[in-house]
Amino acid sequence: MVAKRSTKRFHALSRSTTMNLGALPLLWALLLATGCDKMRGDSSKSSAAPTPNSKTTGELPPKDPTPEPTTVLIGEYGSLTGSEATFGQSTHNGIILGLEEQNTQGGVKGKKVELKTYDDQGKTQEAGTAVTRLINDDKVVAIIGEVASSLSLAGGAVAQKYGVPMVSPSSTNMRVTMVGDKIFRVCFIDQFQGYVVAKFARENLKTAKVAVLYDQASAYSKGLKDDFKKAFVDIGGQVPTEQAYDAGATDFSAQLTSIRATNPDAIFLPGYYTDVGNIAVQARKLGIKVPFLGGDGWDSAKLAEIGGAAIEGSYYSNHYSHEEQRPEVQEFVRKYSAKFGQVPDGLAALGYDAAKILFHAIERSPSLSGADIALALAQTKDFHGVTGIITIDKDRNAQKPAVMLQVKGGKPTYVATIEPSK
Ligand code: PHE
């Protein structure tokens, strides 16, 4: 257990081991017996390793100081299982690709980068627990995560409290980075995304009336619904009804029947792919023929698996398309496909960009303290990422174009790019 190598493994929280203070004398004896070499580069050793930003005290025995860690340990939390599993899995793959490249080029600050990952199963409470463990048990210097905004809000509150920088690759709800000055993201926010879909619906699809169906417990879904509505009404559109659902529900017929009664031109559905697929299937059974419109939460190969013909022809906004001809995109698609045997989705691209931006920031940072790394992150400027040119603004967000995709033959197909207007 002590010398467990965990760099590339998924960890279910329930199966991870915690080290409590009572176990430390024994642990220390074991470490001395096995020798320090075994500990080097071991990402689960950290209860015995001093780090600059540790807020815990009294964990180290007074003598025999452990040498400076020879690696830089980064934390990751994400939904590797559950109904948003592809979010966590794709992001993890993207991070791993970025990390391996970084290590091939000498790591950061002359040290190898290692990653400790926890599976939060897409659950808010697990997200908070995962971040607490990354900080207190593993002593990571910075954290990448989460995808879902509600989970980034939960995890971000913990990271901010301990002063450990967190970079969300893909959480788009405005409030995520408002948690505090240690919380960053490398993606656009929902105010922009809502505008993108509204503009596309109005100008490209010429819709006048768009009904809305959203997940009432999701910060992302609620926020994006409001942002879309505002933008759509601003440019002369009409939202005849607004219905709410619970994630994971199996029967959406009441909401869909109410929507059908308003005879809309399209239905805006800012949810995550599993619910979206199920809702589309039920809508078609109820005779609803108009296209669905959505946001980045649709981004999963599972969407078409679940939604099948019901989701065919519908549109959603996203952070990138694998069909873009920019060299950054094409090179990433080639490397990722060769390694993982699948075409990378937007989450993979954002995970990769988040990892790269974090490594570059750590490289520029004068120390491994949370304060220094956060300052370096804040200075990120014109980084040529796979998902666009990334500059971190004063609110710790990134302003980038979005793409509109259409589900065609079960595949996300590039339709348009929409630039930030201001
Ligand atoms: N933007 C979504 C959220 O904030 C997460 C997401 C990003 C999902 C990109 C898929 C692709 O909850």
Boltz pocket constraint, residues with backbone or C-beta under 6 A from the ligand:
constraints:
  - pocket:
      binder: B
      contacts: [[A, 87], [A, 147], [A, 148], [A, 149], [A, 150], [A, 170], [A, 171], [A, 172], [A, 173], [A, 220], [A, 296], [A, 297], [A, 298], [A, 299], [A, 346], [A, 347]]
      max_distance: 6.0
